C-alpha cells in the first residue's frame, strides 16, 4: 500500500500488479463513513476476491472530528443527536429532504480526486467503481447522480436518502448503472426502511440494483464483502480480469 495526497485529501492506494496501485487495471474507490478513521475501509480489500489487476483507492475525509477517539473524520458535519431523535420519532422523511451543509464542498472535492485518480492511475474508460459506507455512500451517490463520469458500478453500504428531491429527479440519468446496495435489518443508525425506499427509487429510475439485506446493524459483515466481490467481478469488463 502507498499513501498520497491528491486533491487536498490523504489517500491510500493498494492492489494492482505491485500491490501499490501499479498497472492499468480497473479502480475501486471506497469512501468511509462519518466518524471513522481515514483508513477504516482499507482492510476490506483482501476479502473481496477480485483479480490482482484491480486497484483500490481509499480517501480520508477532509474534516477532523474532536471525538477523543483518534483519527475520526467526516465528509461534512452531522448532528448525531438530532439524527437519533429523528429515528426515535419516525421523522426520516424530513431529514431525507434536507440538503446537508457541506455536501456541495465534499462533492466538489471528490470530483477533483476522481479526475486526478483516473489520470494518474491510467484507469481505463468505464472501469471505475465508486462507493462507500454510510456517509461515504451518500456522497458517492450524490456525486454519481450529478456527474457524467463513466462508472462500471456503484456500491452503497448501509446508507440513506438525503437531498431527496434532487436525487429522485437526477437518478434516471444513470439508467442502466449497476448498483450494489446492502443494509442491516437491525441498523440503529440509519433506518432499513429508508434504505429500501432508496432501492425502490433507483430501481424505478432504471438502475440495476443488487439489493442484499442482512440480520445485523450498521456494519459490513463478511457475507456482504463476499457478495460485493462477486458484484465487482460482474460489473467490470472481462478483458482486464483475465
N, C-alpha and C positions, 0 to 999 in steps of 0.2 A: 504494500500500500504506500502511496505517496501523498503528501499534503501540498496544497497550492493555495493561493489567494487570488481568486478571479472575481471580477465584477464587484469588488468590495466584500466578498464573502470568503470565509475559510472553507475549504472543501477537502474531501478525501476521495482518492481515486484508487480503485482496485480492479482486478480481473484483467482480461486480455492476455496476449501472448506471454507477457513477462510478469503478470500479477501486479503491474504498476500502471495499467491502462494502455499498454502498448498494442500495436496492431491497428487494424481498420475495421474492427467488428462493430456490432450494434452497441448502443449505450442505454443503460437503465439509470435514470436519475430519481432518487427517492428522498423525500423531504420529511424530516422528523416532526414530531408533534410539539405542542405548547409545553414548556417547562422541562423538556428533555435536553440532554447534552447534545452537542453537535455531532458526536459520533454514535448516537443512540442506535441507528439502524445498520451500522457497518457490520455487526456480527451476523446479520441475516443472510448475506451473500452466499456463504458456503452451503447453506441449506436449500438453495433454490435449484440446484442440479441443472444448471444451464451450461451450454458448451463453453469451452475455455475462451473462445473469441469474444464473448460478451464482456463489456466493460461496465463498471458501476461507478457512479458519482454520487457522493453524499455531501450536500452543502449544510453548513451550520447556519441557523437563522441569525440575523444581524443584531437582534435585541437581547441584551443580557439581563436576566432577572435576579433580583436580590432575594432569593429564597433561603439562603444559608445552606444550600444543599449541593454545592459545587457548581458546575457549568450548566446552569439552567438557561434556556434560550427560548425566544419566541419570534414568530414572523410578524405578529402585531400583538398589541396588548389585549388581554381578555380579563373580564371581571368574573372570576370563577365563582364568587359568592352569588352573584346575580344569576349565573348560569345554573347553579344548583337550585336556587329558588324557583327559577322558571320551570325546571324539570318537576319539582315538587308540586307546583301549581298548574302543571299542564299547559304552560304558555309558550310552547315551542314555535307556534305559528308566528307570533310577533317577533321572536328572535330571528326566525328564518327570513323575514322581510328586511331586516336591517342590513345596511352596508357598513361593515366594521371600519372604524377609523384606523388608517394604516394599511388597509388592504391594497389600495392602489400603489402605494410605495413599494410594498412587498412584491406585487405583481411585476412592476417595472424592473425591480432588481433581479427577479427570476428571469425575466425576458432577456436582460443583459447577460446573465450567466449562461442561459441556454445558447444564445448566439455565440458566445465565446467558446463554450464547450464543444459545440458542433464543429466550429472551425479548428480549434486547437487539437481536438482528438480525431479529426477527419472522420466524422460519423457519416456513414452512407445515407443517402436520401431514404426517408420512410423507415429508418431503423433506430428511432429514438422512442423509448418507453418512458413516460413520465408518471410519477405517482407519489404517494406519501401516506402518512398515518395521521389521523385526527386533523389538527390544524394544517399540517403539511399537505394532507389530501384536499382540504378545502382550497388551499392556494393552487395546487396542481390543477384542480377542476376549473377554478376561476380563470387561470391563465389559458387553459385549453379552449374554453368557450369564447374567449376574447382575442384569440390569435389565429393565424392561419399556418402555424408551424406544422409541418408534416409529422404525424405521430404514428407509430406502429401500434400503440396501445396506451391505455390509461389505467392506473392502479389506485383504487380508493379503499383504504383500510380504516375501518371504524371512524367514519366521518359523518357530517350532517349537512343540512342546507343552510346557506347564508345568501344574502343578496338575491333572494328567490326570483324576483321579477326579471332581473337581468339574465339569470341563468336559464330560466324556462324559455325566455324569448330567444336566447342565443343557441340553445342546445341543438336545434335542427341543423345548424351549420356544420355540426360534427356527425351527421348521419353516416352510419356505417363504421364508426370507430369502435374498435374492440375495447371493452371495459371490464376490468376485474374489480368486483366490489365485495367486501366481506364485512360482517358486523356480528357482534355477540348479542345473543338474545337477552342477556342479563347485564348489558352495559349500563352502569350507573352514572356515566359522564355524558354521553351523547345517546339519545333515545334510539332504540332499534326501530321503532315505528316511523321516525322521521327518515332514517336511512332507507327504509322500504319505500317511502314516498319518493325519495331521490331516485331510487332504482326505477320506479314506475315512470317518473318524468323522463328519464334518459331513454327508457325503452319506447315510450310513446313518441319520442323525437327521432327514433330510428337508430339509436346507438345499440351496439350488440353487447348487452350486459351479461356477464357471467356472475351470477349472484351466489354467494356462499355465506350462510349463517352458521354460527356455532354456539354451543351451550357454554357461554363464558361472558366475561366482562370487556373492559376497554383494553384490549390486548391483541397480540398476534400469535396464536398457538401454532405448534408445529404442523398440524394438518393444513392450516391455511397457507403456510410457507410452501408446502409441497404442492398444493393446488395452484398457488401463484406461479411457481416454477413451471408447471405444465402450461399455464396460460401464456407465459413468456415464450415458451418454445413454439406454441401455436401461432402467436401474434407476429413473431419475427419471421422474415423471409427465410426459406430453407437454405439458400445459397451460402450465407456466411456461417451457417451452423454445421456444414458438412466437414 
